[in-house]
Amino acid sequence: MNELRRGLLTILVAIATALVGPHQQADAASARQINQQVDQALHTLYATQPHARDLGRRAKAILVFPKILKAGFLVGGQGGEGALRVGGRTVGYYNIAAASFGLQAGAQSFSYVLFFMNDAAVKYLQDSHGW
């Protein structure tokens, strides 16, 4: 039984650590759709959190995941697609995914926005092809 648990845990950790990475390319339809969803997510964020607009103006880059779906029953997962914006323009597409194990049940959808406040942080993201 311990070997089974250890194997399952190893698989979950491996999945969870390979999670955020850049798309090399997105087809025109999905790129357009992602960009529209990113625009809407930023609009909603700035409308509901006025301080976020100032943060966005000062950021060197903004990584936006407009819709991350999360669901689970004992074993769970989450995933979504997003875009990296520099100077208001999309410079790359990213995906996010994670796995979890434990007492959980349900599903939810949420947005996630990361503000990169200096060039070193942006360079790290781009050089590491995600984290």
Backbone as ProteinMPNN parsed JSONL, in Angstrom:
{"seq_chain_A": "MNELRRGLLTILVAIATALVGPHQQADAASARQINQQVDQALHTLYATQPHARDLGRRAKAILVFPKILKAGFLVGGQGGEGALRVGGRTVGYYNIAAASFGLQAGAQSFSYVLFFMNDAAVKYLQDSHGW", "coords_chain_A": {"N_chain_A": [[0.82, -1.189, 0.0], [1.958, 1.247, 0.761], [3.768, 1.603, -1.321], [2.054, 2.009, -3.472], [0.797, 4.426, -2.705], [3.077, 6.072, -2.623], [3.867, 5.964, -5.316], [1.634, 7.133, -6.571], [1.729, 9.683, -5.4], [4.205, 10.553, -6.393], [3.637, 10.717, -9.138], [1.648, 12.725, -9.107], [3.112, 14.91, -8.078], [4.999, 15.218, -10.108], [3.34, 15.961, -12.242], [2.297, 18.351, -11.207], [4.558, 19.966, -11.061], [5.258, 20.566, -13.627], [4.023, 22.715, -14.793], [3.345, 25.556, -15.665], [3.782, 26.88, -18.765], [5.094, 28.116, -21.894], [3.187, 28.454, -24.917], [4.267, 27.553, -28.074], [3.094, 28.485, -30.381], [-0.084, 29.793, -31.337], [-3.114, 29.023, -32.939], [-4.847, 31.207, -35.242], [-7.589, 31.586, -34.587], [-7.812, 30.644, -31.907], [-5.912, 32.28, -30.706], [-7.034, 34.807, -31.084], [-9.373, 34.457, -29.581], [-8.313, 33.943, -27.009], [-7.014, 36.405, -26.568], [-9.228, 38.151, -26.546], [-10.558, 37.207, -24.253], [-8.592, 37.753, -22.346], [-8.515, 40.56, -22.502], [-11.124, 41.089, -21.512], [-10.944, 39.996, -18.922], [-8.978, 41.644, -17.756], [-10.299, 44.109, -17.935], [-12.485, 43.646, -16.2], [-11.097, 43.149, -13.796], [-9.782, 45.662, -13.386], [-12.006, 47.308, -13.159], [-13.199, 46.42, -10.818], [-11.216, 46.455, -8.913], [-9.653, 49.112, -8.231], [-6.968, 49.797, -7.571], [-5.507, 47.916, -8.899], [-5.383, 48.762, -11.534], [-3.489, 50.853, -11.478], [-1.288, 49.354, -10.7], [-1.067, 47.736, -12.952], [-0.334, 49.665, -14.857], [2.232, 50.298, -14.004], [3.582, 47.903, -14.236], [6.014, 45.811, -15.835], [5.332, 43.684, -17.383], [2.403, 41.658, -17.893], [0.893, 38.715, -16.992], [-1.841, 36.939, -17.904], [-4.365, 34.76, -17.046], [-7.343, 34.162, -18.122], [-9.427, 32.344, -17.629], [-9.455, 29.772, -15.535], [-10.107, 26.485, -14.984], [-11.069, 24.461, -12.321], [-11.378, 21.361, -10.768], [-12.422, 18.577, -8.786], [-12.502, 15.443, -7.048], [-11.459, 14.003, -4.429], [-9.07, 13.359, -6.017], [-7.769, 15.961, -7.896], [-7.72, 18.533, -10.442], [-6.519, 21.3, -12.406], [-6.682, 23.775, -15.004], [-5.82, 26.018, -17.718], [-5.637, 28.621, -20.258], [-3.594, 31.393, -21.261], [-2.247, 34.738, -21.755], [0.775, 36.592, -22.22], [1.355, 39.899, -21.67], [3.06, 42.74, -22.81], [3.606, 46.083, -22.605], [0.934, 46.423, -23.288], [0.544, 44.751, -25.441], [0.192, 41.44, -26.734], [2.705, 39.092, -26.254], [3.217, 36.455, -26.032], [1.853, 33.147, -25.526], [0.513, 31.21, -22.91], [0.093, 28.261, -20.845], [-1.523, 26.837, -18.002], [-1.476, 24.395, -15.483], [-2.38, 22.043, -12.969], [-2.238, 19.519, -10.441], [-3.876, 17.826, -7.745], [-4.213, 16.151, -4.593], [-6.233, 14.83, -2.105], [-8.579, 15.621, 0.522], [-11.234, 16.776, -1.079], [-13.836, 18.195, -3.058], [-15.747, 19.211, -5.775], [-16.119, 22.008, -8.093], [-14.798, 24.838, -9.806], [-14.369, 28.045, -11.38], [-11.979, 30.462, -12.227], [-10.105, 33.554, -12.56], [-6.682, 34.519, -13.117], [-4.101, 36.723, -12.495], [-0.865, 37.876, -13.044], [1.449, 40.273, -12.134], [4.373, 41.496, -13.413], [6.931, 43.205, -12.138], [9.501, 44.074, -12.691], [12.285, 44.06, -15.019], [13.963, 41.855, -14.702], [12.333, 39.854, -13.633], [10.57, 39.384, -15.765], [12.381, 38.527, -17.702], [13.292, 36.17, -16.468], [10.958, 34.59, -16.559], [10.604, 34.339, -19.361], [13.068, 33.19, -20.149], [13.092, 30.777, -18.777], [11.121, 29.345, -19.917], [8.548, 29.255, -18.79], [7.668, 28.193, -15.486]], "CA_chain_A": [[0.0, 0.0, 0.0], [2.835, 2.406, 0.784], [4.328, 1.783, -2.658], [0.996, 2.594, -4.288], [0.697, 5.843, -2.315], [4.302, 6.758, -3.041], [3.798, 6.083, -6.763], [0.613, 8.125, -6.881], [2.261, 10.98, -4.992], [5.251, 10.911, -7.344], [2.97, 11.132, -10.38], [0.997, 14.022, -8.873], [4.15, 15.939, -7.946], [5.56, 15.431, -11.439], [2.364, 16.737, -13.008], [2.161, 19.682, -10.622], [5.749, 20.786, -11.251], [5.48, 20.826, -15.038], [2.762, 23.331, -15.032], [3.133, 26.764, -16.448], [4.739, 26.889, -19.853], [4.646, 28.879, -23.049], [2.802, 27.824, -26.173], [5.134, 28.074, -29.125], [2.233, 29.236, -31.28], [-1.517, 29.555, -31.179], [-3.74, 29.313, -34.222], [-5.449, 32.543, -35.255], [-8.873, 31.611, -33.885], [-7.629, 30.556, -30.461], [-5.184, 33.477, -30.279], [-8.023, 35.886, -31.018], [-10.259, 34.167, -28.456], [-7.551, 34.165, -25.777], [-6.813, 37.85, -26.409], [-10.505, 38.748, -26.136], [-10.798, 36.828, -22.862], [-7.627, 38.506, -21.536], [-9.028, 41.937, -22.445], [-12.282, 41.115, -20.623], [-10.487, 39.74, -17.546], [-8.321, 42.866, -17.262], [-11.35, 45.121, -17.773], [-13.216, 43.308, -14.981], [-10.186, 43.375, -12.662], [-9.579, 47.092, -13.187], [-13.277, 47.907, -12.743], [-13.54, 46.009, -9.452], [-10.068, 46.713, -8.028], [-9.016, 50.304, -8.805], [-5.515, 49.804, -7.368], [-4.906, 47.025, -9.886], [-5.106, 49.543, -12.751], [-2.211, 51.517, -11.256], [-0.284, 48.3, -10.722], [-0.918, 47.367, -14.351], [0.409, 50.733, -15.55], [3.638, 50.26, -13.587], [4.165, 46.583, -14.495], [6.778, 45.606, -17.066], [4.564, 42.692, -18.139], [1.26, 41.1, -17.169], [0.508, 37.388, -17.46], [-3.256, 36.826, -17.57], [-5.107, 33.529, -17.323], [-8.703, 34.651, -17.926], [-10.353, 31.332, -17.133], [-8.846, 28.531, -15.08], [-11.111, 25.565, -14.468], [-10.546, 23.595, -11.273], [-12.377, 20.397, -10.343], [-11.845, 17.404, -8.164], [-13.148, 14.621, -6.033], [-10.262, 13.357, -3.879], [-7.999, 13.758, -6.928], [-8.258, 17.122, -8.621], [-6.86, 19.161, -11.433], [-6.933, 22.601, -12.91], [-5.967, 24.157, -16.209], [-6.314, 27.15, -18.481], [-4.719, 29.259, -21.193], [-3.5, 32.819, -21.064], [-1.329, 35.49, -22.599], [1.706, 37.525, -21.6], [1.262, 41.222, -22.291], [4.113, 43.721, -22.554], [3.194, 47.325, -23.252], [-0.419, 46.286, -23.795], [0.512, 43.83, -26.589], [0.474, 40.044, -26.433], [4.005, 38.65, -26.759], [3.306, 35.008, -25.928], [0.707, 32.435, -24.964], [0.925, 30.288, -21.86], [-0.938, 27.444, -20.238], [-1.3, 26.526, -16.598], [-2.14, 23.154, -15.079], [-1.946, 21.539, -11.667], [-2.96, 18.361, -9.922], [-3.868, 17.789, -6.287], [-4.726, 14.931, -3.999], [-6.636, 15.067, -0.724], [-10.006, 15.786, 0.767], [-11.756, 17.85, -1.912], [-14.952, 17.861, -3.936], [-16.369, 20.39, -6.354], [-15.554, 22.62, -9.282], [-14.874, 26.293, -9.839], [-13.675, 28.731, -12.449], [-11.455, 31.732, -11.74], [-9.062, 34.208, -13.347], [-5.443, 34.705, -12.379], [-3.286, 37.745, -13.142], [0.44, 38.092, -12.416], [2.098, 41.507, -12.563], [5.836, 41.434, -13.329], [7.256, 44.606, -11.865], [10.84, 44.473, -13.141], [12.76, 43.353, -16.207], [14.554, 40.576, -14.315], [11.245, 38.884, -13.481], [10.094, 39.062, -17.114], [13.447, 37.738, -18.331], [13.264, 34.838, -15.866], [9.798, 33.872, -17.108], [10.846, 34.029, -20.76], [14.233, 32.307, -20.285], [12.84, 29.461, -18.188], [9.996, 28.749, -20.639], [7.58, 28.98, -17.734], [8.413, 27.853, -14.318]], "C_chain_A": [[0.864, 1.253, 0.0], [3.447, 2.669, -0.584], [3.302, 2.414, -3.596], [0.837, 4.079, -3.988], [1.9, 6.632, -2.794], [4.295, 6.967, -4.549], [2.802, 7.136, -7.202], [1.104, 9.527, -6.539], [3.337, 11.452, -5.963], [4.657, 11.399, -8.649], [2.338, 12.505, -10.215], [2.008, 15.148, -8.76], [4.756, 16.24, -9.307], [4.617, 16.269, -12.301], [2.321, 18.177, -12.505], [3.376, 20.553, -10.869], [6.006, 21.145, -12.712], [4.466, 21.802, -15.592], [2.616, 24.56, -15.879], [4.192, 26.775, -17.527], [4.188, 27.636, -21.041], [4.16, 27.976, -24.17], [3.771, 28.378, -27.201], [4.328, 28.903, -30.121], [0.782, 28.914, -30.961], [-2.148, 29.837, -32.532], [-4.531, 30.61, -34.108], [-6.742, 32.601, -34.464], [-8.665, 31.556, -32.384], [-6.845, 31.749, -29.933], [-6.148, 34.645, -30.116], [-8.928, 35.692, -29.803], [-9.542, 34.402, -27.121], [-7.379, 35.66, -25.534], [-8.096, 38.559, -25.988], [-10.803, 38.443, -24.671], [-9.838, 37.559, -21.916], [-8.08, 39.955, -21.39], [-10.179, 42.039, -21.444], [-11.867, 40.91, -19.168], [-9.814, 40.979, -16.962], [-9.34, 43.972, -17.035], [-12.107, 44.895, -16.459], [-12.361, 43.568, -13.747], [-10.052, 44.864, -12.37], [-10.851, 47.796, -12.715], [-13.598, 47.591, -11.283], [-12.439, 46.289, -8.442], [-9.277, 47.904, -8.581], [-7.494, 50.342, -8.64], [-4.802, 48.901, -8.368], [-4.575, 47.769, -11.173], [-3.762, 50.267, -12.63], [-1.07, 50.507, -11.302], [-0.01, 47.867, -12.162], [-0.144, 48.397, -15.149], [1.901, 50.678, -15.234], [4.342, 48.948, -13.931], [4.932, 46.562, -15.82], [6.054, 44.626, -17.978], [3.434, 42.18, -17.249], [0.927, 39.752, -17.813], [-0.911, 37.13, -16.968], [-3.785, 35.455, -18.007], [-6.57, 33.863, -17.07], [-9.675, 33.616, -17.378], [-9.579, 30.05, -16.822], [-9.971, 27.691, -14.491], [-10.446, 24.623, -13.479], [-11.663, 22.663, -10.831], [-11.693, 19.215, -9.677], [-12.806, 16.701, -7.238], [-12.056, 13.68, -5.553], [-9.037, 13.678, -4.728], [-8.545, 14.898, -7.765], [-7.265, 17.629, -9.633], [-7.4, 20.513, -11.819], [-6.131, 22.916, -14.151], [-6.615, 25.336, -16.891], [-5.236, 27.696, -19.4], [-4.728, 30.761, -20.957], [-2.465, 33.448, -21.976], [-0.457, 36.4, -21.747], [1.639, 38.828, -22.384], [2.438, 42.088, -21.842], [3.72, 44.984, -23.317], [1.816, 47.237, -23.874], [-0.559, 45.337, -24.976], [0.854, 42.42, -26.147], [1.798, 39.65, -27.076], [4.174, 37.137, -26.645], [2.059, 34.437, -25.29], [1.217, 31.368, -24.012], [-0.241, 29.411, -21.447], [-0.538, 27.162, -18.799], [-2.087, 25.254, -16.28], [-1.581, 22.742, -13.723], [-2.789, 20.341, -11.298], [-2.877, 18.407, -8.403], [-4.512, 16.497, -5.815], [-5.067, 15.233, -2.554], [-8.14, 15.242, -0.629], [-10.503, 17.015, -0.003], [-12.919, 17.317, -2.741], [-15.525, 19.157, -4.479], [-15.649, 20.883, -7.589], [-15.702, 24.129, -9.17], [-14.104, 26.806, -11.03], [-13.201, 30.067, -11.881], [-10.422, 32.274, -12.717], [-7.845, 34.414, -12.471], [-4.58, 35.68, -13.162], [-2.005, 37.928, -12.34], [1.048, 39.36, -12.998], [3.599, 41.351, -12.349], [6.348, 42.866, -13.261], [8.659, 45.022, -12.275], [11.278, 43.584, -14.304], [13.338, 41.984, -15.869], [13.475, 39.493, -14.174], [10.714, 38.444, -14.843], [11.111, 38.178, -17.824], [13.466, 36.321, -17.779], [12.129, 34.007, -16.446], [10.103, 33.434, -18.541], [12.008, 33.052, -20.946], [13.965, 30.898, -19.768], [11.702, 28.73, -18.89], [8.897, 28.342, -19.666], [8.341, 28.726, -16.455], [8.313, 26.398, -13.993]], "O_chain_A": [[0.544, 2.223, -0.687], [3.627, 3.823, -0.972], [3.649, 3.259, -4.42], [0.752, 4.897, -4.904], [1.755, 7.739, -3.312], [4.679, 8.037, -5.02], [3.083, 7.937, -8.094], [0.909, 10.459, -7.32], [3.374, 12.629, -6.319], [5.124, 12.391, -9.21], [2.477, 13.36, -11.09], [1.783, 16.234, -9.294], [5.002, 17.403, -9.627], [5.054, 17.179, -13.006], [2.309, 19.115, -13.303], [3.249, 21.778, -10.887], [6.889, 21.953, -12.999], [4.093, 21.708, -16.761], [1.774, 24.566, -16.777], [5.383, 26.687, -17.228], [2.975, 27.78, -21.192], [4.664, 26.867, -24.349], [4.063, 29.574, -27.188], [4.818, 29.905, -30.643], [0.477, 27.873, -30.379], [-1.761, 30.792, -33.206], [-4.848, 31.057, -33.006], [-6.976, 33.569, -33.74], [-9.273, 32.336, -31.651], [-7.092, 32.19, -28.811], [-6.086, 35.38, -29.131], [-9.218, 36.646, -29.081], [-10.113, 34.998, -26.208], [-7.575, 36.132, -24.414], [-8.055, 39.47, -25.161], [-11.249, 39.32, -23.931], [-10.227, 37.941, -20.812], [-8.037, 40.516, -20.296], [-10.214, 42.957, -20.625], [-12.386, 41.581, -18.277], [-10.05, 41.326, -15.805], [-9.254, 44.697, -16.044], [-12.341, 45.837, -15.701], [-12.838, 44.138, -12.765], [-10.196, 45.283, -11.221], [-10.783, 48.766, -11.961], [-14.203, 48.409, -10.59], [-12.702, 46.353, -7.241], [-8.32, 47.707, -9.33], [-6.802, 50.88, -9.505], [-3.62, 49.099, -8.651], [-3.59, 47.446, -11.837], [-2.984, 50.289, -13.584], [-0.014, 50.777, -11.875], [1.141, 47.656, -12.544], [0.629, 48.033, -16.035], [2.734, 50.975, -16.09], [5.572, 48.887, -13.918], [4.543, 47.211, -16.791], [6.149, 44.723, -19.202], [3.501, 42.258, -16.023], [0.707, 39.664, -19.021], [-1.16, 37.105, -15.763], [-3.667, 35.058, -19.166], [-7.008, 33.853, -15.92], [-10.653, 33.979, -16.724], [-9.117, 29.346, -17.72], [-10.697, 28.141, -13.605], [-9.39, 24.056, -13.761], [-12.772, 23.115, -10.547], [-10.54, 18.897, -9.967], [-13.768, 17.274, -6.726], [-11.764, 12.675, -6.201], [-8.059, 14.216, -4.21], [-9.657, 14.815, -8.285], [-6.111, 17.201, -9.668], [-8.568, 20.833, -11.594], [-5.032, 22.394, -14.339], [-7.793, 25.628, -16.684], [-4.076, 27.291, -19.332], [-5.726, 31.331, -20.516], [-1.888, 32.793, -22.843], [-0.878, 36.908, -20.708], [1.84, 38.854, -23.599], [2.765, 42.158, -20.657], [3.528, 44.948, -24.533], [1.545, 47.897, -24.878], [-1.668, 45.133, -25.469], [1.71, 42.225, -25.283], [2.001, 39.841, -28.275], [5.174, 36.593, -27.114], [1.308, 35.136, -24.609], [2.224, 30.709, -24.274], [-1.403, 29.754, -21.66], [0.636, 27.241, -18.435], [-3.211, 25.067, -16.746], [-0.442, 23.062, -13.384], [-3.909, 20.172, -11.781], [-1.931, 18.956, -7.84], [-5.256, 15.844, -6.548], [-4.262, 15.838, -1.846], [-8.869, 15.029, -1.598], [-10.223, 18.151, 0.379], [-12.97, 16.134, -3.078], [-15.762, 20.099, -3.722], [-14.699, 20.265, -8.068], [-16.619, 24.63, -8.519], [-13.29, 26.093, -11.617], [-13.933, 30.726, -11.142], [-9.927, 31.554, -13.584], [-7.947, 34.476, -11.245], [-4.352, 35.491, -14.357], [-2.04, 38.11, -11.123], [1.15, 39.503, -14.217], [4.046, 41.102, -11.23], [6.211, 43.635, -14.212], [8.985, 46.207, -12.216], [10.72, 42.512, -14.538], [13.219, 41.05, -16.662], [13.694, 38.345, -14.559], [10.439, 37.263, -15.051], [10.746, 37.197, -18.471], [13.638, 35.367, -18.537], [12.326, 32.841, -16.788], [9.879, 32.276, -18.892], [11.942, 32.177, -21.809], [14.546, 29.933, -20.264], [11.352, 27.615, -18.504], [8.384, 27.224, -19.72], [9.533, 29.018, -16.363], [8.901, 25.943, -13.011]]}, "name": "protein", "num_of_chains": 1, "seq": "MNELRRGLLTILVAIATALVGPHQQADAASARQINQQVDQALHTLYATQPHARDLGRRAKAILVFPKILKAGFLVGGQGGEGALRVGGRTVGYYNIAAASFGLQAGAQSFSYVLFFMNDAAVKYLQDSHGW"}
